[in-house]
Amino acid sequence: MGILYVVPTPVGNMEDMTLRAIRILKEADLVLAEDTRTSGILLKHFEIKNQLMSHHKFNEHGTSAGIVERLRAGATIALISDAGTPGISDPGFYLVREAVNAGVEVQCLPGATAMIPALVSSGLPCDRFCFEGFLPQKKGRQSRIKALADEERTMVFYESPYRVVKLLEQLAEVFGGERRVSACREISKVHEESVRGTLTEVIAHFKEHEPRGEFVVVVAGKED
């Protein structure tokens, strides 16, 4: 029986790649990549020359059965996404579930994810939090936000630069404009920035300064 390794890759700075991740990717019989072009740049940087296979949300239901069979036959396979930890707002869950159900050993390496640095640096309580990732773009979006109105834990959202102001405005409408928030962008990259304040203040900031880069929005929970 082989092993499926879930391998985090840098969300920004290449130096965030761990030594163990590099070793596993070099030793694996096959590397599954969300986008082989993006991952090809990463592997070339670290002189990793293993076979790459495309594995993403549009084909994972069709390819996972064959991959599990290779694992059952003894192959060592590594799964990576474009950035961060597979399965966290990225493809990965379905294959991991199928491998586990087939009795295959699955190991996830510790490593890069955008969520934790944004949470810890937000200045908001991080001992208890809930991760919401990307909210639905249309259907169910407003009802999901309303369902979080009484959430007491710190909340973490992912959002694109094109919709981050809309997200902040929707949160302010339901939570109130005085709720504390930290909007962190370009984590681990050259232009990393966290804008902290009330929802009203952070909305005003991004209406004056065009949002750029992918965002992690950390919002304070409801106070007792």
Secondary structure in CASP SS format (residue, H / E / C, confidence):
PFRMAT SS
TARGET T0000
AUTHOR 0000-0000-0000
METHOD secondary structure of the structure
MODEL  1
M C 1.00
G C 1.00
I E 1.00
L E 1.00
Y E 1.00
V E 1.00
V C 1.00
P C 1.00
T E 1.00
P C 1.00
V C 1.00
G C 1.00
N C 1.00
M H 1.00
E H 1.00
D H 1.00
M C 1.00
T C 1.00
L H 1.00
R H 1.00
A H 1.00
I H 1.00
R H 1.00
I H 1.00
L H 1.00
K H 1.00
E H 1.00
A C 1.00
D C 1.00
L E 1.00
V E 1.00
L E 1.00
A E 1.00
E C 1.00
D C 1.00
T H 1.00
R H 1.00
T H 1.00
S H 1.00
G H 1.00
I H 1.00
L H 1.00
L H 1.00
K H 1.00
H H 1.00
F C 1.00
E C 1.00
I C 1.00
K C 1.00
N C 1.00
Q C 1.00
L E 1.00
M E 1.00
S E 1.00
H C 1.00
H C 1.00
K C 1.00
F C 1.00
N C 1.00
E H 1.00
H H 1.00
G H 1.00
T H 1.00
S H 1.00
A H 1.00
G H 1.00
I H 1.00
V H 1.00
E H 1.00
R H 1.00
L H 1.00
R H 1.00
A C 1.00
G C 1.00
A C 1.00
T E 1.00
I E 1.00
A E 1.00
L E 1.00
I E 1.00
S C 1.00
D C 1.00
A C 1.00
G E 1.00
T C 1.00
P C 1.00
G C 1.00
I C 1.00
S C 1.00
D C 1.00
P C 1.00
G C 1.00
F H 1.00
Y H 1.00
L H 1.00
V H 1.00
R H 1.00
E H 1.00
A H 1.00
V H 1.00
N H 1.00
A C 1.00
G C 1.00
V C 1.00
E E 1.00
V E 1.00
Q E 1.00
C E 1.00
L C 1.00
P C 1.00
G C 1.00
A C 1.00
T C 1.00
A C 1.00
M H 1.00
I H 1.00
P H 1.00
A H 1.00
L H 1.00
V H 1.00
S C 1.00
S C 1.00
G C 1.00
L C 1.00
P C 1.00
C C 1.00
D C 1.00
R C 1.00
F E 1.00
C E 1.00
F E 1.00
E E 1.00
G E 1.00
F C 1.00
L C 1.00
P C 1.00
Q C 1.00
K C 1.00
K C 1.00
G C 1.00
R H 1.00
Q H 1.00
S H 1.00
R H 1.00
I H 1.00
K H 1.00
A H 1.00
L C 1.00
A C 1.00
D C 1.00
E C 1.00
E C 1.00
R C 1.00
T E 1.00
M E 1.00
V E 1.00
F E 1.00
Y E 1.00
E E 1.00
S C 1.00
P C 1.00
Y C 1.00
R C 1.00
V H 1.00
V H 1.00
K H 1.00
L H 1.00
L H 1.00
E H 1.00
Q H 1.00
L H 1.00
A H 1.00
E H 1.00
V H 1.00
F H 1.00
G C 1.00
G C 1.00
E C 1.00
R C 1.00
R E 1.00
V E 1.00
S E 1.00
A E 1.00
C E 1.00
R E 1.00
E C 1.00
I C 1.00
S C 1.00
K C 1.00
V C 1.00
H C 1.00
E C 1.00
E E 1.00
S E 1.00
V E 1.00
R E 1.00
G E 1.00
T E 1.00
L H 1.00
T H 1.00
E H 1.00
V H 1.00
I H 1.00
A H 1.00
H H 1.00
F H 1.00
K H 1.00
E H 1.00
H C 1.00
E C 1.00
P C 1.00
R C 1.00
G C 1.00
E C 1.00
F E 1.00
V E 1.00
V E 1.00
V E 1.00
V E 1.00
A C 1.00
G C 1.00
K C 1.00
E C 1.00
D C 1.00
END
